Structures are given as C-alpha cells and as structure tokens.
Amino acid sequence: MFLALTLVASLLTPAQQVAPPEQRLKVPGAEHTVTARLDDLTTAGTVASGHTDPADWAGLHSAATVNPTGVPGVQIDGYFPDTSTTNTTHGWNHDSQFVIRLPENWNGGLVITGTPGNREQYANDFTIGDWVLAKGYAFASTDKGNTGLAFHTDGRRPGDAIAEWNERVTQLTIAAKSVVSQKYGKRPTRTFMAGISNGGYLVRWQLENRGELYDGGIDWEGTLWRVKGDNVLNYLPKALKAYPDQAGVLKAGFAPGSEFLWPFHRQYYWELTQEIYQKELDPGYQGAAADYDYDARKPYAAVAKIALTGRITKPLITLHGTLDTLLPITRDSDVYAEMVGPHRPFRYHRVEGGNHLDSLVDVYPDKLKPMLPVFRDSFAELEEWVSP
C-alpha cells in the first residue's frame, strides 16, 4: 500500500501535490512572496539564516541590550505592487517590501510596525520584533514604500512619498490580519502598532485615521508634522543657522544639558534630515539648509497630506527622551500631547535622559538613559490597558 501511494504521489503535478501548510498561506494583494519555516524567528536565528539584515537595525540599540531568543515559526517575505525601486533587499529592486512572522506559540495578538528613518523592512527586528515574538505575537513590518536618502524621488507631487508610508502601513495591516487568520484559524484578538521616530509618526497617523484596524499603539519619539507650527522644517534650519552658538540652538528648541550631543547631531543628522525632507515637501527650494524659512516658503499643501491632528481614536502611549537631539521633546511630543488633549485615550512618558539613538548610551553611559527598556514597560502597560 505504501509503495502504491508513493507511485501515485510521484505522478501528481506540483500543483496537485499537497503543499506544506505554511506554503499555502497567501498575502492578499502581494505581488511576490517567499515563505520559510524557521527554528528561530528572532534576530539570534534570522541573522544566521539570512532572514534579516543587521544593517537595517544598526545603531538603534545599546550594545548592552539582551533580547529573547528561540521562537520557532514561519516567516513570509514579499512585496506589494509598486513602481519605485529604492529597496534592493534580496536583489528584488522593488519597494513596498514586507516581512510577516508567525510564531508557533501564538498568543492571539498581532503587532504592526513601519520603519524608522528611511530604513528597510527589517529595521525593527531587534528593537521591537524579538521582544513581541517572544511574547507570542505575530509581527509584521513594511519598508513604507520607499527607502534610503533618495526616498523623496518617489511620487509625482511633493508629499506623495511620505503619504505613501501611511498607505503601505494600512495595506500591510489588512493583509497581515488575513494571514494570521489563515495560519491560526481565527483573527487576532488584539492588534497593536508600534514604531520609532518616523515609525512613531506612522503610529500616530494610523490611530488618528485608521483606528478601526487597531486596539492601541506605542509611539516611540514619533516625528511631528503640522501644517503650521512645530515640525522638522521649522526648527532644524534655526539650529543649523545658530550652531555652535549655545543660546541660538537652545532657542531653536534643543534641551539645556544636551550640548554634549550637538556636534554629533550637527555632523550626521541635522543638515541631512533638513535637506531630504525639504526635497520631499518643498523641492523648488535651492538654497542652503540653514537658510530655509518654512513660514516664508509655505509648503502647506504638501505638508497637509501628512499632517497630524491629535485626534486619536484608540489608546496610545507616547514616550520621548528629554535629551532627544534630533526631534527635541519641546518641539515634538510635548506639542503632540497638547494636540491630543485630556479627553482622548492617551498616556505620555517623558524619559529623563533619553535620546533619539540608544546606541549613544554606549558612548555616554553616565549621561543618557536607554529608551528600549521604557518601550518594553510601556508595551506591557498597553497590554494591561486594553485587556478585555
């Protein structure tokens, strides 16, 4: 009988043969997917197996960070239809890449992320993915639809590239919920969103505009975009213009006591950040970054596409370091907390000594506090907050 069954199976075409369960998982709307069963979905395993890229998450955590390991399950890599090609991961040269991870021991939840900066889809693997996978959550992350320093070349009009970030998060959330249902036989009981920096902005935008998809979110020092008032294009030129004058940089919004961080951020972040977002939102400007005058230029139509309102519809926890020297807290999360107001489901943690990059804690261990432990505590707080 065994021989007969073997002969019959050998005569079947690949389409007729029964595929492993994980190979039958479909990502709605995806143009291409690759599925693998892995012994460990955390970075301890995926670095070795080639299912992550450490360059994506370099510099985002302290070297002293200890992460959980040993989470077996299924990983799906792929991409949605898109016309831009800034993401070269896997040699696909195709944007809107994503990763979905499905642990064997599922707790019923799903965590969605979008990447910080202009990084690719694995950027949250070490800081967010390892932790939530070990807790039993399914995990999904998107590259936001465009990557790298030339992200602003995507889109036809100013603001289109950043606006696509929000569309791609929504697209992945809907698709990931379907994949979870296929894998486990039921929809997730809780769907959270979490993100750092630009990823934190995505959390804010989703809970303001697509709240029905989520049960809550963690905004880790999200970027603030407003048509008028505080935003990156408003205060970074003032800091660039003033530096190294202490009074001028402080007036631009940077915290007293953060002076030791200014040279590093001036060299690597302030001008670059100002330039790439100016190219995205006001490409007609041709002058120096330090001379940019947002209120005179008035790129309001472009910024309106991506602007935040504070009108969140689901529980949100925001955390922000008081020594953040890229997105200063008084020009960002303090302002966003006021926008949200006291009558919406919002909690705000100002982290004394926290900075935008946890890797700088290794350089200044006596002056800076890592943000990652606060994120983990805040995630547990969110779980308890929205528990049935």
N, C-alpha and C positions, 0 to 999 in steps of 0.2 A: 504493500500500500504506500509506504514512504517513497519507494522508487517511482511509483506511478505519479504521485503528487509532484515529485521533483521534475519528472519529464513534462508534465502539464505546465508547470510554472516556467520551465525553460522555453516553452513555445509561445508564451504570452509576450506581447509587446511591452516596452517600459510603461506605457500609459495604462495598460491593463493590469500590471502587477501592483500589488498593494504597497504604497509608499509608507515609510516610517511616519508616525503621527506628526512629528514636527515639520516634515516636508509638505504636509497638507495644509499648513497654516497660510492664509492669504492676507496680505496687507491691502485693504481697499484703496484703490487709486494709485498704488505703486506701479512704476514702470518696470522696475527690476528689483529682485530680492535674492539674497543668498542666506540660507538657514543652516545653522550648525548646532549640534548638541555638545555642550562643553562641561568638563569636570568642575570648572570654577569660573563663574561669571564676573568675579571681582578682578581688579587690576592685577592681583597676585597671579592669577591664571591667564588673563587675556593678554598681558604683555608677552608672556612666553608663547602663547598660541597664535599671536598675531591678530587678535580680535579687538585691539585698541591701539592708540598711538600716543605714547607718553609725551610727545612734543605738543599735543593738544592741551595737556593739562600742566605743562611745565610752568613753574613759578607761582602757582596758585595756592600752594600749601607749605607749611613749615616742614622741614626735614624731620622734626620730632614726631610728626603725626603717625599714629598707629591705627591701621584700618583692619576691619574684619576680613576674613578670607574663607574659602571653602564653600561656595554657593553653587552647586550644580544646577544646570538648566539649559535653556535654549536661547540662542542669540540670532536675531534676524537683522542683517544689514541690507540696505537698499536705497533707492531714491525715487522721488516722485517726478513726474514730467516737469521739465524746466528748460529754459533756453540758455541760461548762463552756465559758465564752466570754470568758476574760480576755485572749486574744490577738486583737487587732484587725487584725493584719497582712493586707494585701491586701483589707481590708474583709470578710474571711470571718467575723470574730467567732466564732472556733472554735478551741478548744485542740487540743493534740496535732498541731500543725503540724510539718512537717519539710522539710528540703531534702536532696536527693541530687545529687552532682555526679560526672560520669563523664568523665574526660579522654580525648581521642583516643589519646594515647600512654600507655597503661596499663602499669604495672609489675607487675601481678598482685596488688596489695595493696588493702586497704580500711581506712580509719580512721573510727571511730565517735566522736562526741562528744555530750555533753549540756552545756547552757549553764551558765555561772557565774551566781551570784546568782539573780535571778528574771527573767532576760532571755529574749528570744525566740530563735528558731532560728538567726539569723544571727550570734549573739554571738561565735562562734569563727572567723568568716570571716577576719579579719585576722591574729589571733594564731596560729591553727593551720591553717585551711583553705588559705590561699595557699601556705604552705610545703609541705604534704604533696601538694597538687595538682601543684605544680611538680616534685615528685619522682616523679610518676606514679601516686600513689594515688587511688583513688576515695574520696569523702568524703561522710559523712552526718551530719546533726545534727538533734536534736529540741529542741523547746521544753520538754520534760519533762512536758507535760500540763497545766500551769497556769503563769501568769506574773504579774509585777507585784507590787505591795505587798499586793494582796488575794488572793494565791495561796492563803492559808490558808482562804478561804471555800469552796474545792473539797473534796469528800469529805464523808462523813457522820459520821465519827468523828475524834477527834484523831489526828494522824499519817497520815491517809489521803492527804493531798495530797503529802507528801514520799514516801510509799511508792509513789505512782503514778509518780514520777520514774523509779524503778528499773524498773517495768513497761514504761514507754514506751521506755526505752533498749533493753531486751531485744526489744521489738516491732520497733523500727527496725532493730536489728542483723540479725534474721532476715529482714526484708523487704529490706534493702539487699543482703544476700548473694544473694538471689534476683534482684534487679535486675541486679547485677553479672554473674551467670551468663547472664541473657538478653542483656545487652549484648555481652559478650566471648566467650560460648560456653563458659565454664568458671568454676568457683567461685574465689574469691580464695585464693591460696596462703598469704597471711598477713592476719590481721585484728587490728588494734591498736585499743585505745581510749585516748583522751587527754582530759583535762579540767582546768579551772582552778577552784579554790575549790569551790563546790557540784558543779561538773563533775568535780573531782578525787575528791570523795566518791563520785560515781557510778562512777568507775573502780574504786575500792577495792571497792565493793559488788558490781559485776559480776564481778570476778576472784575474789571470795570465794564468790559464789553461782551464777554462770553461766559459770564458767571455760571450759566446753567450747566456748563460742562464740568465744573469743579466743585469740590467740597471745601476747599480752602487753599491757602498758599503761603510760602515763605519768600519774602523779598529781601535778599541779602545785598544791601547797598545799591539798590537799583538806580539807574540813570533817570534823571528827571527831565522831561520835555514839556515845556509850556510855550504857548504862542507868545505871550508877553510875560516878562519876569524872569525868574531864575531858570537857566539852562546852560549847557556846556558852552554854547557860542556866546553867552552873555558874560560869563565871569573868567573863562580861561584867557581871552585876549588881555584882560586887565591885569592878570597875574603875570603874563608874559611881558607886558609893557613895563610893569613895575620892577620886576626882578632885576637885581638882588635887593632892592630897597625893601626893608622889612615892613615899614608902615604901609607901603603900597600893596604888597602881597597880602597882608592881613586885611586891608580894606577890600580886596577882591573876594574875601570870604574864607581864606585859609586860617586854620586854628592857631592861636598862640600856643607855643610848645611844639609845633610841627616843623619848626625851622630846620632841624637837622635832616628832614626828608626832602626839602625843597631842591637841592642840587640834583639828586637822582631823578625826581619827577620832572624837573625842568629839562633835563637832558634827554629823557626817554619817553615822556608821556604828554606833557602839556602841549607842546607845539604840534606833535604828531596827531594827537587827538583833535585839537582845534582844526588842523588842516583837513583831515579826512572827513570830518562831519560838515565842515564848511563846503567842501567839494560836493557832498551829497545834498545839502539843503540850500546852498547858495552858490552854484557852480560859476556864476558870472563874475564873482569877485576875483580879482587878480593881484591884490596887494599882499603885504606881509601879514602873517598870522596875528602878530601883536597889534596891528593897526585895525583889525576887524571891528566894526561897530555894528552890533546886531540891531540896535534900536534905530540906527540910521538906514541900514540895509533893508530891514523889514522883510525877511523871507517867510512871512507869516503863512502863506498858502501852503508851502512845503511842510512847515512845522505842524500846521493844523492836521495834516494826515496822520501824525504820530503822537499828537499831544495827549497828555493825561488830564483827567478831570478830578480824580479823587473819589469818584462815585462808585466805589467797590460794592459788589452785591453778595460777596461771600467772605468768610473770615480770613483776614490777612495779618500776618506778623511781619513787621519790618525790623531789620537790625542794621545798624550803621555805626561804624567806628568814629570816635570823636577826633581821631588824628588821620582820617582819610584825606590824603593829599592829592587825589585826582578828582574826586567828587566830594568836595567839602560838605560836612554834615549840615552846616547852617544854610547852605545854598541848595540842598537836596532833600534829604529825608525829613529834616525839621520842617521844611516848607510843605512837603507832601503830607506830613501828619496834619498840618493845618488845613490842607485841602480836603482831606478825608473827613475831618471834624469829629466831634464826640458822639455822634449818633449812628455811626456805621460800625460793623464788626471789625475792629482794628486794634492791634496792640503794637506798641513801639518800644524797642530796646536800644537805647543809646549805649554803646560799648566803650567804656573809658579805655583809651589807649589802643583801640582797634584801628587798623589801617586798611587800605584797599587791597593790599597784597600780603597774604600770610607769610610768604617767603621772606619778607623783610624782617619778620620776627627773629629769624636766624642771625641777622646782621645786628639787630638792636634788641637783644633779649631782655634788657633791663628797662626798655622804654616803650615797647609795644606788646600788645596782647593779641594772641591769635583769635580770629573770628570763627574758625571752624568748630571749636567746642561749643560756642554760643549758638551756632546754627543747629547743632545736634540737640542741644537742650530745647531750642525753640521748636524744632520738629516734634519732639515729644510733647511739648506744650500744645502744639496744634492738634496732635492726635487726641489728646485729652479734651481739648476744647470742642471738637466736632464729633466726639464719640457718641453713639446712639444712647 
